């Protein structure tokens, strides 16, 4: 049996203005708290990252001697939430993949066939469906579909994968530079260099 449609009261102009004022207040409060929340999550993520790093170094991350679960339980932290905060810290600070203590979150399988670009680290798994470079050593730039843009963030970020075809010497020099700069900064510089060159600024 279909539910009857809910009828909403009609408000006067004065009442409507008060209702909108309340909504504007809530929006302002949310904006204020979000500005506080992100730095706080980043700071906690940094501490949790350092703890996880320490536990891994001394073999106390898992198993009978593992302390990670007890840390989360003691502070009433859901383990997935704790790991998400660590991921946030790793991404925001451009921590090189070799120093990650938590792997990036796996993308939903629903779009796995559609997505050819995976937002992974340069020194980790290839960011695109890599062809056999021995047969076809061509440079490529592949971007994810616009429909796959991150809807959660305000910028609608997308993954773009680049296949660099370099000499062995160039490859080592490039990867050493990426390691030194961090992957986030390296990709920002690549973007800046290409867009500047296209505008004739280089």
N, C-alpha and C positions, 0 to 999 in steps of 0.2 A: 504494500500500500504506500503510495507516494506521500511524502511529508508535505503538509500545507506550507505555502510560502510565508515566511515571517514578514509581518508588516511593521515597518519602522515608523515611529512617531515623527510627525512633521514639526520642525522647530521654527521658531520665529527668527528673524534676522539677528536679534540681540543674543538669543540662545546659541545660534549657529556660530556667532563670533566668539562666544565663550568656549564653545566646544573646540573651535580651531585654535584658540589661544592655548588650551590645555595640550592639544597635539603638538603645537610649536614648542611648548615647554618640554614635553617628553623628548622631542627630537634634539633639542639643545642639550638636555641632560645626557642622552645617549652619546652624542658627539663628544661631550666633555669626558665621560667615563671611558669611551673608546680610546681617547688620546692618552689616558692614564694606563689603560689595560695593555696596549701593545708593548710599551717600554717595560712594563712589569713582567709580561710574559717572556719578553726577550731576556730580561735579567734572570728570571727563574730558569729559562731554557739554557742560559750560559752555565748556571750553577749545576743543573742536572747533567749537562754535557760533560763538565769537568768531573763530576762524580762517576758518570758512566765510563769515562776515559780511565779514571783511577781504578775502578773495579775490573775493567778489562785487562789493564796492565798487570794486576796482581791475581788474576784468575778468580775473582770473586763476583763475577757478573751473573753466573748461572749455577745450577746444580745445588748440591747439599750445602755448600759454603756460600752460595750466592746471597748477596745483600740487597740487590735491586728491588725485589718484591717487598722486603721488609721496610725499605726506605719509603716506597710508595704507600704501603699500608699505614706506616707510622704517621705520614703527613696527609692521609686520606686522599691520596692522588690516584686517579684512575691511570693505569699504566699506559693506555693508549694516548691519553691526554698528555702525560709526561713526555712520551716519545714525540708527539706532535709539537710540543714546545721546543724540544731539542731540534727537530727538523726546522722549525721557524728560525732558531738561532743559527743553525748551519747555513741556511739559505741566505738570511739577511747579512751575515758576516762573511759570506763567500768562503766558508771553510772548504779546503780542497777535499775531494772525494776520498783520498787516501787517509784522511783524518776523521772521516765520518764515524760516529758511534751508532747512528741509527740510519738505516737505508731509506731512500726516498719512498714515499707512499706509492703503492701500486695503483695504476689507473684502472678504472672500472672496465670489466671485460666486455660490457655492452658495446663500446666503441672501438674495441681492439682491432677489428678488421678495417675500420674506417681510418684509424690513425696510422699514418706511416712514420710520423715523427714522434719520438719519445723524449720527454725532457729529462735526459740523463746527463751525467757528468762527462766531460770531454775525455778524461782518462779512464772512465769506466766503460760500460757497454756502449756500443755505437749508438748515436742519437737518431739514426735513420736506418731504414732497411738497406743495409750496405750491399752494393753489387759486388761481384767478384772482381776486385781491382786488378788482379793479374790479367784478366781478359779485357777489362774496360777501365783503364786508369784515368778516368775523367773527373775533373772537379765538379761537384754538385752542390746546389743549395736547395733544400726541400723544406717547405713550411707546412705546418698542420693546417687543416681547413679552418676557415673563419668561424664555422659553427662550433669548433672545439675550444673556443676562447674560454678562459677561466671566468665563469660568471660570478664567482664569489668576490674577486678583487675588483677595485674600481677601474683598473687599467685594462681589463680583459686580455691578460697575457696569453701568448701562444708559444709553442715550441717551434724553433727553426733549427734544422740540422744542416751542418756544412761538412762536406767531404773535401779535405785539403789534399792535394796531390803534391807532395814535396820530395826533395831528395832526402837521403838518409840523414845527412848533416843538418839540413833544414828542419827535418822532423824532430830531431833531438833538441835543437835550439828552440824550436817552437814550444815543445812540451815542457822544457825547462822553464821557459818564460811564463807559461800558463801556471805551472806549479808555484813559481815565485809570486805572481800577481794574485793567484786565486782565480777559480773558474768564472765567478760572477764578474769580476773586474775585467778579465780577459775578454769575455763575450761583449761587455759594454764597449770596450775599446775597438773591437772588431766592427761592431755596429757603427760607431762614431767614424772610424776610418773610411768605411765603404760609403756611408751617406755623405760625408764631406767630399770624398773624391767625385761622387756623382754630381755634386753641386759645383765642382771645379775649384774647391777650396784648398786642394792639396797640390 
